[in-house]
Structures are given as structure tokens and as C-alpha cells.
């Protein structure tokens, strides 16, 4: 009852103060009116209403779409560049879904990292955008704790106040603090990676890409995506990421890191600590902008877990394709061995990629709409930040958004562009067996979509 009386007395005091204030204001106003002429107290005309002049405006609904004949004519010169190699593509009017141009759009090609479009779309379709991955510590016997991986690749061993590779990453130091507060005395740390199953390297991956910094063996717990130098762009990846994470926890707890082992099966025990990853939408943004292969593989497994499949390469690929099939996207010709596009054995068609982008800009799948915002911007962000800045591509800078892909002799691009008349087009372009300037040739092709009229 005491809080209730306090609130009532507060209202009385405030009411009394307001009453006094009103009396004072009225009296003062009366004195002023008595001293001023009628012209002085006349109400002045209201200023003209403010008008907004935004820098970003909606595209017009009335803009005409390019004609197939006009588009084909304008694209013919850039299509003739031999550096494009074996080239397929599809261009679609985003408003109507009509195909405006296609070449070999049904032919399965090496997609490289445009595969991440499918992984991202499947995640948006099946997962909550605020979903988080949990890393736990359990106590299994006196003196023994187990670090239980939940698939979060952003976990970091960096001390508080020190930058991590991923924004808002969970930290080993927080797990260690919770373990100490639990009162458990730790002599030995073990690691449980049972959340993931199957091989740790996908078919078509080159083990040299670990040292090259492109990938790490996929284990259910790792530090900074497996990077050995967490905030260095060119850092190589670890060949034992789960063991590294266990050793970092051991050091933080004052245990001997040399005694850390990876368990052959799931651990059972009492949970004494846990930390969580950043939300899904933030992880997807990091993955798409940096074309992070480890993050893509983790996300594919997240989709697999949500749909009741094994968290393996095969389970993730099947879950991704299944989610897209359910959304009405044609994946019949797809062959995926991973969720990142790093495998040289992956195959996708331009039609499938273009349909994914089209679904994101259309009205039938509102859950896919964030995909548009996750695409890098030509000349502005992510893997496109240093592209479309020369004379040939400058006209497309800021108007083209796309996911890039790059492997040896393979270049790919899939996204959206607003043409010079204000019409939005979706596109998917796949170049295999490309020449030495294949990427430049691909960018020139895509930039033409921005600058051409293509109405005749």
C-alpha cells in the first residue's frame, strides 16, 4: 500500500504546482495584454509548411521496362568479350517478373559465392531474424567441465575491451567468469562438438584454403570463425578450431591447455555457463558483406537444425534447397555440396539465382525482403566496395546491389539494378572458364544494365 499512497501524494503535489503555474501565467498574460496594442498582440501568419527533399526516393511505378530486343542489342557488344568465357545469365523485370534477356539460364554452372544467396534466403524463410546460437559449459564430474559447441562461429577469446572480428561476439572470458561464480573448481576442460555431424571439410574444398584464410574445418565451436589472427583480414584459419576454443577456456580458467581433448560423443552434465551469438540478421549481414564462408556454413546448419535435418554439409544443403522449393523457387537443376559456394563441385543455374532475387523484391514472400538490404552496394559496401569505380562502371555505382562470387576462372554476380529510367531489374550472371580480366568483363556487362535505355 505504501507505493500507492506515494503515487497519489505525488499527483497532488504536481497538480498543485500546475494550478499555481496556471494562475501566474494567466496573471502575467493579463498584464502584458493591458500594456500592448491590439496590433502587437495580433497573431502572425503561420510559416509555410516544411517540405521534405529526401536523398533516396521511391522508383516510379510508371517507368517503362526495357524491351527484350532493345536489351539484347545493347548487351551484344559487352557479351562479345572473350574474357567472359562460358557465360550464362538471366535478366528480369522486377515489377512483372517477365524475363527480358537470357542466355543458357537453365545450364548448371559453378556459382561460387552467389550460392550464399540461397543460404541467406533459406535462413530468412525458416529462422527468426533474432535467433541466436548458444555456447554452453557443463560440469560432468569433479574438476572436469565441457565446452559444448552450439554452432556459433563468432565466439572470441579476445579480452574485454579488445576488438573482435565479429561485432558483438560472445567471449570466452564471460564463460570463464560464470564458471568461477558457479563455484566449480576446474582442472580439466573437454570439448563437445556433437552438434555437427559428418565430415568437417566439404567435397570440392581445397585444404590449402585453410592457410589461405578462406575456410576452416567446420566444427560446432570455434573462435573468430577459426581465424588465428582474429582482426587481421588476411589471417589464415586454424586446422583445429574446436581444440583451440577449448584451450582458450582452459587458459581463462587457469587449467592446463595441453590437457584439453575433444570428446567422441555428446557430454551430459549440469550447465554452469552460457553465452549467445549476435542475432541472425546481424550475422547474415556480416556473412553477405564479407562473403564469409565459415559463417555461411554455420547458417546452413542452423537451417538444417530448424528443419529436423542433420547439421552436416549434406543436411544443410538439403535444408536450404528444401526451404526454397517450399517457396516456389525452381531448384531442380541445383547440385550443392556446401552452403558457401566454395566447393568447385557446386552447380546452380542463372534461373534459380534470379528467382531468389526476384522473390526478395516481390510481394509473395515478405520474409525475404531483408535480403535486398543485405546485398553489397556497387562502389559502396562489402565485396563491391572497390568495384564499379572506374569509367566503365561508375554509372552503376550506388544503383546496383549484388552478391559476388569468385573462384579460379569463375566470376558470378546476382542482384538488382535500377536502370536509367527508374525501372528495377533483377539479374544473375555466371562466368566459368573466364579469361584474365573476367571480373572486369562481368562488371562491364552488369553496368550496362544501369546506363542503357534499352527501349527500342
N, C-alpha and C positions, 0 to 999 in steps of 0.2 A: 504493500500500500504506500510505502514511503515514496517510491518513484512517481506514483500517480499524483500525490499531493504536490510534489516538486514541479511537475509539469503544469499543474493548474496555477500555482503561485507565479510561475514564470509568465504564463499567459496574462495574468492580472497586471503584473509589473509592465510588461510590454504594452498592454492595452492602455494603461495609464500614461505611459510615456508618449504613445501615439496621440492620445487625446490632448495632452499638453502641447505637443508639437503642432497639432492642427489649430489650436487656439492661437498660438504665437504666429503661425503663418498667416491666418486669416486677419489678425490684427495688423500685422506688418503690411499686408496687401492693401488693407483699407487706408492706411496712412499714405502708401505710395499712390494709390488711385486719387486720393484727395489732393495730392501735390502736382499731379501730372495733367496735361491737357488731354483731350479726347484723341487728338492726332497721335500723341506719344504712345498711348496705350492701344492704339489700333493694331489688330493682328496683321502681321506682314504676310504676303503671299508665300505659300509653300514653295520650296525649290523644286525644280524639275526632277522627276524620279530618275534614280541612277539606272543605267543600263549596263548589262554585262557584256564584255567582249572577250569571251574565252579563247585561249590559245588552241584548245582542242575542241573541234566542233563535230557533230554527227555527219556521217556521209549522207548525201542526198538520196532519197528513195527514187528520185526521178532520173538519175544518171543512167544513160543507155549502156547496155552491156556490149563489149566488143563482139564483132561478128566472127564466126569461125574462119571465114575467108580472109577478113582483114587481119586477124591474129596470125594466121598461117603465113601470110605474105610478109608481115613484119618480122616474124621469127626466123624466116628462111635463111637470112644471112648469118645470124649467130648460130643457128643449128648446123651450119656447114663447117664450123670449126672442128678440125680433126682431133683436137685435144679433148673433146667430149667423149671420145672412144665409143663404146657401146652405150647408147643413150636412150632412156625411156622417160616418159613423163605424161602428166595429165594436168590440165588447167580447167577450172570450173567456175562458173558464176555463183558466188556465194549466196546471192539472194534467191535464185531459182533452182540451183542445183544442177543446171544444164551443163553438160560437158562442152567446152568451147574448143579444145585442142587436145589431141592425144597422139602419142607415138609409143607403140609397144606397151601400153598401160597394163596389159594383162600378163606381161612377161615377168616371172620372178627374178629379182636382181639382188645383189648384195646391198643391203640398206645402210650398213654402218650405223652410226648413232641416231639416225632417224627412227630406228627401232624404239628409242626411248619415248617417242610419241605414243606408241601403243601401250607401253608400260604405264605412262602417266595417265592416259585416258582410262585404262582399266582401274587404276588406283582411285581416280575421281569417281568412277562409276560404282565401285564396291565398298570404299572405305569412307569413314568420316574425315573431313578435312582437318579436324582437330585431333585425330588419332595419334597416340604416342606409343613408343616401344619402351618396354621396361627391362632394365638390367637389375638383377637381384643378387643378394648374398644370403646364403643359408648356412646354418650351423648343423653339421651332420654328426659330429662326435666331439668329445672334449679336445680342444686345441685345433680342430680342423674346421675350416669354412670353405664354402664352394662359391665361386663366382659363376652365376647362371646367366648365360647369354640369352637375350631376347631378340636378337637381330638388329640392335642399334649400332650402326657403324660410326655414329658421331661421338660416342663416348671418348673422353680425353683424359690423359694423365697430367695435363698441364695444371700447375698450382693455381689457386685463386688469384685473380688479377692479371693473369697471363693469357694472352690471346690464344684461341683455339682455331683450328681450320674451319670448323662449322660453327655458325652462330648459335649461341645459347646452348652449347653442348653440355650434356651431363658430365660430371667429373668423378674420377676415381677418388679424389680427396673427400668428396661428400659421402661416398660409400664407406670409406675408412672411418670418418667421424661417426657415422651411425653405428658401425660395428663396435667402436670403442664405447659409445654410450650404452650399448646393449649389455655391457659387462662381460662379453665373451673374450677370453684370453686366447690369442691366435698364435699357433706355432707353425701351421702348415696351411697353404692355400691350394685349392684344386679348381679346375675349370670345367664347367658343364656346357658342351656345345651341341647338346642333343636336339635343340630346336630345329636345326638344319639336318638334312639327310642327303645321302648320295655324294658324288664327287665334289671336291672343292674347286676344281677347275673345269670349265665347260669344254666340250668338243669344239675344236676350231680356235681355241686360245693358244697364244704363243707364250710359254713360260718366261721368255725374255721380256715380256711386257710388264712383269713384276718389277724387275730392275729399272725398266723404262718409266715406271710410275703410272702405268695405265690401269693396273688391276692388282688385287691381292687375292689369295685363296679365300673363297667365301666360307667364313666360319661365323657362328652365331654371336660372337663377341670379338670386338677389335677396337683399336684406338685410332681416332682420326682417320677413319677409312683405311687403316693399315699403313698409313704414311709413317716412315721412320724419322722424318724431319717435318713435324706437323704443320708448320706455317711456311714451308718452302714450296713454291709452285712446282719445281722440278723434282721433288722428293721421290726417291724410289719407294716401293712398298715392301712390306715385310712378307717373308715366306711362312712365318709362324705367328699370325696376328692374335690368335686366341691365347697362346702361351705368353705373348708379350703383355696382354691385358692382365693375365693372372700375376705375372711378375711385378707389374706396376702396383697392383693391390697389395702384394706381399711387402714390397718396399714401404708403401704408405702405412702398413700395419706393423712394421718392424720385424717381419718374418724373413726367413732366408729365401730369396727369389730363386736360388738354384734348386730348391726342393719342389717347385711348382710343377704339377702334372695336369694333363688333360684327361678327363675321365672317359672311359669307353662307353658309358651309358648315363642315363639321367640320374641326378642326385636327389635324394629325399632328405628333408630336414626342415628346421624351423627358420622362417625368413626373419632376418635381423637387420636388413638394409635394402634399400631400393632407390633407383634414380630413373628418370624418364627422359626420352629424347625430345627434341623440339617437335612441334605439331607437323602432321603430314604435309600441309600446304607449304610450310617453310622448307621442309626437306625436298619437296618436289621443285621448288624454285631454285634451290642450290644445285640440285641434280641437273635441271634443264639448262641453267645458265653456264655451268662449268662442264656440262656433259660428263658428269661423274659416273663412271662405270660401276664402282662399288655401290654407290647409292642406288643406282638403277636395279642392280641385282637384289639388294635388300628389299626394295619396294616390290619387286616381282614376287618375292617370297611372302611379303606381307599380304599381297592379294591372294596368294595360294592358301595361306593360313585362314583367311576370311572365308574362302570358298570351300574349305574342307579338303584341300589337296596337300600333299607333302611339300615341305619347304625345301625344295630341290630345284635344280635347273629345269628338269622336265615338268615338275609340278607347277613352277612359276610360269613357264611358257604356256602350258596348257590353261592355266587360270586366266592369263592375260587374253589369250585368244578366245576363251570361252566368254569372258565379260564383253568383248567386242562383238562376238556373234550374237549375244543376247540383245545388244543394242542395234542389231540390224546392219552391222558393218561386214562386208564380204571379206573374209579371211581365208577363203578356200584354197588359195594358192600359196599361203604363208607356210614357211618352214623355219621355226625359231628354235635355236639351241640355247639361247640365253635371253636375258631381259634388257641387255645393254646395247646389243648390236656389235659387240667386239668380235664375236665369232665370225670367221670367214665363211662358215657354212650356213649362216642365216640367209633366208631369202624372203623378200617381200615385193609386192607389185606397187607401181605408182598409183594404181586404182585404190588399193587398200589404204595407203598413206593419205591420199587425197580425201577419201571418205572419212577418215578420222578427223582431219582438219575441218571438213565440211560439217560434220556432226557437232563440232565445238562451236561453230559460228551460227548454226541453225537453231531452230526453236524446239526440236523434239527431245533434246537431251540437255536440260538446263544444268545438270550436274557437271557437264563437260565444259561449260562456259569458261571457268578459270584457266583452261588450257591455253586460251588465246593470250592471256596476260602472262603466262609462263614462258612464252616464246621469246627468244632473244631478238633484239631490235637491230636492224641493219645500221651499222655505224654508231651504235649507241650502247649496247649491253651484251654481256655474256660472250659466247663464241662468235658473235657477229660484230663485236665492238670495233675491231680493226679491219672490217671489210666494208666494201661499198663507199670507200673514201677517196678513190681515185676518180679521174674524169669520166671513165666509162660507167661507174656505178653510183656516182654521187647523187644522181637524181632519185635513186631509190632509198637513200639513207633516211631513216625515220618513217618511211612509208611501207617498208617490208619487214615482216616478222617471221622467223622461221627457225626450225630445228635443223642444225647442221649434222653432217656425217662425214667422216674421213677415215679411210684405211688405205693401205698401199694400193695405188691406182684406182681408188674408189672415192668418189665425191657425191654427196647427196644433200638435198635441201627440200624441206616440205613446210609450208606455212601459208601465209596470207599476204596480199599486197593490195593497196588502193591505187588504182590507175589514175592517170592524169585527169580523167573526167569525174572521178569520185566513186567509181564502181569498185566494189571489193571482189577480188578473185582469190580462190584457193588454188594451190598448186603442189605438186610433188614431182621432183626431178631426181633421177638416178643415173649416175655416170659410172660405169665399170670399164676396166681396161683403159683408163684415161691417160692422156699424154701428160708431159711435164707441167703444163700450165692448165691442167684440167679444172682446178678450182676457179681460176680466173675466168675460164670459158663458161663455167656453170653460173658464176655470178653475173657475167655479162648477159647470159640468157634470161636470168630472173629479173635483172634490172630493166630489160626491155619491156617487161610487163607493166612497169610503172610509167614509163615515158611514152609508150606508143598510144596513138589514138585508136587504131585497130577497128574503126567503124565502117570501113569500106571493103 
